[in-house]
């Protein structure tokens, strides 16, 4: 299971027991839009090859509120 923890400057990720950080600028470059308009599903797809995308995608802006 992958865990994503969002904050104003990026995402802390735990993937297969490995912890790392995705910075806001890296996410924006990879997805091609502003960090706050990116969804949790888009970030998860950056981390996992074939993620299980359950539920509705949530915008980072909504997560941070």
N, C-alpha and C positions, 0 to 999 in steps of 0.2 A: 504494500500500500504506500502511496505517495502522500506526503503531507505538505501543504502550501500554507505559509504564514505571510500575509501581505502587510506592508507598511508603506509610508509615503515615498520611500526611496527604492523599493524593490520587494523581492520575495525571498524568504528563507525556505529552503526545500529540504525535505528528507526523502531520499529515494533509495530503496533497497539498502537501508541502513547507513547511507552516506549523506552527510549534511553539507549543503553548499548554498550560495547566495546568487540570485539572478538580479542584477542591478537594473534599475528603471530604464536607463539608456539602452542596455542590451535588449530588453524586452521590446521597447519601442522600435528598435532597428529590425528585430526579427519579425515582428507582427506588422509593422508598417503603419502604426497609428499611435496616438497618445496613450501613455500608460493607463490613465484613468478610464479610457474607453475600451481597454483590453478586457477580455473576460477570463475568468478562472479556467475555463475549458481551453482557451488558447494557450495559456501558460502551461497547463498540464500537458498539452500536446508538444510543447517544447522539450519537456522532460522525458515523457514516455513515448515509445514508438506507437503503440496501439492502446491508448488509455480507455478505461471504462468511463464514458461520459454520461453519468447518471444525472437526472434532474436538469433543470433549466440553467443555462450559463448565467453567471453573475458578473456584472461589470466591476472592475476594481474600485471605481468611484462609490458604488453601492456598498461594497464590502468594507471600505474605510469609514463609512458614515457611522 
